[in-house]
Every structure is written in structure tokens, then in C-alpha cells.
Amino acid sequence: MKYLMIIGLISLALVACQENESVKKNDFTGNEATYALKPGSEYAVQGAVTFQEKVDGTILVTLQLTGTEGKLQHPVHLHLGNIGTPDADVAAQLMPVEGSNGKSETILSQLADESKITYNDIIGLDACIKVHLAASGPDKDIVLAGGNIGKAFANDGAAGRLGFSTCRSN
């Protein structure tokens, strides 16, 4: 009897986990775009950014990088224009990348100017992602990794490390 109760509890837990997984999967429409992020400096940091459309109209932006470490948090910006555009405007600040695991997740629904943005907007946007070493001081101008997204990727997806520009200081 005791064993049947244990087996029953384990089965119930497995079913509950499967239901939670399906709920999470049902949060997304299936529309997804991934772009490579290349090293932007002498640091060997690279990875990818993925945009996933949620059924509520928001966008889950996930960065996964390799080469980060420690407790540092690296600021992430969505910039208007190509990765090589000097002093490009910041369209949105995303959640920082955690140095310990190289990950950042942001739910994006509007830009810095408070205009609404959709998945179709983001994949059509002439923009880029830049991950900075620090939020302030001289290290804020060091781009650890970055890459073009949307229209900027379609027009110049192969922009290399030499094509990176610094960001506008605020």
C-alpha cells in the first residue's frame, strides 16, 4: 500500500510538470527569430539573441552568451541602426546579462520612447544588439558582443568585429 501511494504521488507530480510545460509552450505563438552575437572587443564573448512572440503580443528577448564570468552584470541595449552606426540611439534597455551564466531575459512590449513594439516590428527593425562590459565609467564603451537584427541583419548580416561602433553616452 505504501508503495502504491509513492507511485501515485510520483505519477501526479509528473503529470503536473507536463501540464506546466504545456502551459509555458502555449504562451508562445511559434514565431521566433535568432541572431548571432559576435565578439565586439578583445574579450572572447559571443552567443545569440532570440526573439519569441508571446500570445499576449509581447516579445521574450533571450540572450545566451559564452565567455562571461563572475558576478558582473553586463548592460544590454537595443540600438537603432546597424552595428556600425556611430552614436546610435538606444531604442530599449534590456535586462543585463548575468556574468555567471551568460543569460538575459526581457519581456519587451514598448521601446524607450514608450511606443508599442510587436514581434513583426522587431524583425523588421533596422537595429542591433550591444552587450557592454559595464554600465558606467570607461568600460561602458567596451562592447563585449553584438550583432545586427531585423532589417540591419538582412542588409548586412556579416558585419564583423571591425564594424562595431561605440554608443552614444547619456
DRENDO-1510 file (C-alpha; in Angstrom, 1 decimal, always signed):
<recs>
REC; n; res; u; v; w
REC; 1; MET; +0.0; +0.0; +0.0 .
REC; 2; LYS; +2.8; +2.4; +0.9 .
REC; 3; TYR; +4.5; +1.7; -2.4 .
REC; 4; LEU; +1.3; +2.4; -4.3 .
REC; 5; MET; +0.9; +5.8; -2.6 .
REC; 6; ILE; +4.5; +6.7; -3.5 .
REC; 7; ILE; +4.0; +5.6; -7.1 .
REC; 8; GLY; +0.7; +7.6; -7.2 .
REC; 9; LEU; +2.4; +10.8; -5.9 .
REC; 10; ILE; +5.3; +10.4; -8.4 .
REC; 11; SER; +2.8; +10.0; -11.2 .
REC; 12; LEU; +0.8; +13.0; -10.1 .
REC; 13; ALA; +4.0; +15.1; -9.9 .
REC; 14; LEU; +5.0; +14.0; -13.4 .
REC; 15; VAL; +1.5; +14.9; -14.8 .
REC; 16; ALA; +1.7; +18.3; -13.0 .
REC; 17; CYS; +5.1; +19.0; -14.5 .
REC; 18; GLN; +3.9; +18.1; -18.0 .
REC; 19; GLU; +0.9; +20.4; -17.6 .
REC; 20; ASN; +3.1; +23.3; -16.5 .
REC; 21; GLU; +5.4; +22.6; -19.5 .
REC; 22; SER; +2.4; +22.8; -21.9 .
REC; 23; VAL; +1.2; +26.0; -20.4 .
REC; 24; LYS; +4.6; +27.6; -20.9 .
REC; 25; LYS; +4.7; +26.4; -24.5 .
REC; 26; ASN; +1.2; +27.7; -25.1 .
REC; 27; ASP; +2.4; +31.2; -24.0 .
REC; 28; PHE; +4.1; +31.5; -27.4 .
REC; 29; THR; +2.8; +31.8; -31.0 .
REC; 30; GLY; +5.7; +29.8; -32.5 .
REC; 31; ASN; +7.1; +32.9; -34.2 .
REC; 32; GLU; +10.8; +33.1; -33.3 .
REC; 33; ALA; +14.0; +34.7; -34.8 .
REC; 34; THR; +17.6; +34.1; -33.6 .
REC; 35; TYR; +20.6; +36.3; -34.5 .
REC; 36; ALA; +24.3; +35.6; -33.8 .
REC; 37; LEU; +26.1; +38.0; -31.4 .
REC; 38; LYS; +29.8; +38.2; -32.3 .
REC; 39; PRO; +32.7; +39.4; -30.1 .
REC; 40; GLY; +32.9; +43.2; -30.1 .
REC; 41; SER; +36.3; +43.6; -28.4 .
REC; 42; GLU; +39.3; +41.7; -27.3 .
REC; 43; TYR; +37.1; +39.7; -24.9 .
REC; 44; ALA; +36.0; +36.3; -26.2 .
REC; 45; VAL; +32.3; +36.8; -25.6 .
REC; 46; GLN; +29.8; +35.6; -28.2 .
REC; 47; GLY; +26.4; +34.0; -28.4 .
REC; 48; ALA; +22.9; +34.6; -29.7 .
REC; 49; VAL; +19.8; +36.7; -29.1 .
REC; 50; THR; +16.4; +35.1; -29.7 .
REC; 51; PHE; +13.1; +36.9; -30.1 .
REC; 52; GLN; +9.9; +34.9; -29.4 .
REC; 53; GLU; +6.4; +36.2; -29.9 .
REC; 54; LYS; +4.1; +35.6; -27.0 .
REC; 55; VAL; +0.3; +35.2; -27.4 .
REC; 56; ASP; -0.3; +38.4; -25.4 .
REC; 57; GLY; +1.6; +40.4; -28.0 .
REC; 58; THR; +4.8; +40.9; -26.0 .
REC; 59; ILE; +8.2; +39.6; -27.1 .
REC; 60; LEU; +10.5; +37.4; -25.0 .
REC; 61; VAL; +14.1; +38.5; -25.7 .
REC; 62; THR; +16.7; +36.0; -24.6 .
REC; 63; LEU; +20.4; +36.4; -24.8 .
REC; 64; GLN; +22.7; +33.5; -24.2 .
REC; 65; LEU; +26.4; +34.2; -24.2 .
REC; 66; THR; +29.6; +32.3; -23.7 .
REC; 67; GLY; +32.8; +33.8; -22.3 .
REC; 68; THR; +31.2; +35.8; -19.4 .
REC; 69; GLU; +32.1; +35.0; -15.8 .
REC; 70; GLY; +31.8; +36.2; -12.2 .
REC; 71; LYS; +29.2; +38.4; -10.6 .
REC; 72; LEU; +29.3; +41.2; -13.2 .
REC; 73; GLN; +26.1; +42.3; -14.9 .
REC; 74; HIS; +26.6; +43.4; -18.5 .
REC; 75; PRO; +24.2; +46.1; -19.8 .
REC; 76; VAL; +22.3; +45.2; -23.0 .
REC; 77; HIS; +20.9; +47.8; -25.4 .
REC; 78; LEU; +18.7; +47.5; -28.5 .
REC; 79; HIS; +20.1; +50.3; -30.7 .
REC; 80; LEU; +18.5; +51.8; -33.8 .
REC; 81; GLY; +20.7; +51.3; -36.9 .
REC; 82; ASN; +23.4; +48.9; -38.0 .
REC; 83; ILE; +26.1; +47.7; -35.5 .
REC; 84; GLY; +28.5; +50.2; -37.2 .
REC; 85; THR; +26.3; +53.2; -36.8 .
REC; 86; PRO; +28.1; +55.7; -34.6 .
REC; 87; ASP; +26.2; +57.2; -31.6 .
REC; 88; ALA; +23.2; +55.1; -32.4 .
REC; 89; ASP; +20.1; +55.8; -30.3 .
REC; 90; VAL; +19.1; +53.3; -27.6 .
REC; 91; ALA; +15.7; +52.0; -28.6 .
REC; 92; ALA; +15.4; +49.9; -25.5 .
REC; 93; GLN; +17.4; +48.8; -22.5 .
REC; 94; LEU; +17.1; +45.1; -21.9 .
REC; 95; MET; +17.8; +43.1; -18.7 .
REC; 96; PRO; +21.6; +42.8; -18.1 .
REC; 97; VAL; +23.5; +39.6; -18.9 .
REC; 98; GLU; +24.5; +37.8; -15.7 .
REC; 99; GLY; +28.2; +37.1; -15.9 .
REC; 100; SER; +27.9; +33.8; -14.0 .
REC; 101; ASN; +25.6; +32.2; -16.6 .
REC; 102; GLY; +25.8; +34.5; -19.7 .
REC; 103; LYS; +22.0; +34.8; -19.8 .
REC; 104; SER; +19.5; +37.7; -20.0 .
REC; 105; GLU; +15.7; +37.5; -20.4 .
REC; 106; THR; +13.5; +40.5; -21.0 .
REC; 107; ILE; +9.8; +40.8; -21.8 .
REC; 108; LEU; +9.6; +43.6; -24.4 .
REC; 109; SER; +6.4; +45.4; -25.2 .
REC; 110; GLN; +7.5; +49.0; -25.7 .
REC; 111; LEU; +10.6; +51.0; -26.7 .
REC; 112; ALA; +12.3; +53.7; -24.7 .
REC; 113; ASP; +10.1; +56.3; -26.3 .
REC; 114; GLU; +7.1; +54.4; -24.9 .
REC; 115; SER; +5.9; +53.3; -28.4 .
REC; 116; LYS; +4.5; +49.8; -28.6 .
REC; 117; ILE; +6.6; +47.2; -30.4 .
REC; 118; THR; +5.4; +43.8; -31.7 .
REC; 119; TYR; +7.3; +40.8; -33.0 .
REC; 120; ASN; +6.7; +41.8; -36.6 .
REC; 121; ASP; +8.1; +45.3; -35.8 .
REC; 122; ILE; +11.2; +43.9; -34.2 .
REC; 123; ILE; +12.1; +41.5; -37.0 .
REC; 124; GLY; +11.6; +44.4; -39.5 .
REC; 125; LEU; +13.5; +46.9; -37.4 .
REC; 126; ASP; +16.8; +48.4; -38.6 .
REC; 127; ALA; +18.6; +47.7; -35.4 .
REC; 128; CYS; +21.3; +45.9; -33.4 .
REC; 129; ILE; +22.0; +44.5; -30.0 .
REC; 130; LYS; +25.1; +45.5; -28.0 .
REC; 131; VAL; +26.3; +43.9; -24.7 .
REC; 132; HIS; +28.5; +46.3; -22.8 .
REC; 133; LEU; +31.2; +45.4; -20.3 .
REC; 134; ALA; +29.9; +47.9; -17.7 .
REC; 135; ALA; +27.1; +50.4; -17.1 .
REC; 136; SER; +29.4; +53.4; -16.4 .
REC; 137; GLY; +32.9; +54.6; -16.4 .
REC; 138; PRO; +35.4; +53.9; -19.2 .
REC; 139; ASP; +34.2; +50.2; -19.5 .
REC; 140; LYS; +30.8; +51.3; -20.7 .
REC; 141; ASP; +32.2; +52.0; -24.1 .
REC; 142; ILE; +33.6; +48.4; -24.4 .
REC; 143; VAL; +31.2; +46.2; -26.4 .
REC; 144; LEU; +31.6; +42.6; -25.3 .
REC; 145; ALA; +29.3; +41.2; -28.1 .
REC; 146; GLY; +26.8; +42.5; -30.6 .
REC; 147; GLY; +25.1; +41.9; -33.8 .
REC; 148; ASN; +22.6; +43.2; -36.3 .
REC; 149; ILE; +18.9; +42.2; -36.1 .
REC; 150; GLY; +15.9; +42.6; -38.3 .
REC; 151; LYS; +16.4; +44.8; -41.4 .
REC; 152; ALA; +20.0; +45.6; -40.4 .
REC; 153; PHE; +20.8; +41.9; -40.4 .
REC; 154; ALA; +19.1; +41.4; -43.8 .
REC; 155; ASN; +21.1; +44.3; -45.3 .
REC; 156; ASP; +24.5; +43.5; -43.6 .
REC; 157; GLY; +24.3; +40.3; -41.6 .
REC; 158; ALA; +28.0; +39.6; -41.9 .
REC; 159; ALA; +29.2; +42.8; -40.2 .
REC; 160; GLY; +32.3; +41.7; -38.3 .
REC; 161; ARG; +34.1; +42.9; -35.2 .
REC; 162; LEU; +35.7; +45.8; -37.2 .
REC; 163; GLY; +32.2; +47.1; -37.9 .
REC; 164; PHE; +31.3; +47.8; -34.3 .
REC; 165; SER; +30.9; +51.4; -33.2 .
REC; 166; THR; +30.7; +52.9; -29.7 .
REC; 167; CYS; +27.4; +54.0; -28.2 .
REC; 168; ARG; +26.0; +57.4; -27.5 .
REC; 169; SER; +26.8; +58.5; -24.0 .
REC; 170; ASN; +23.9; +59.7; -21.9 .
</recs>
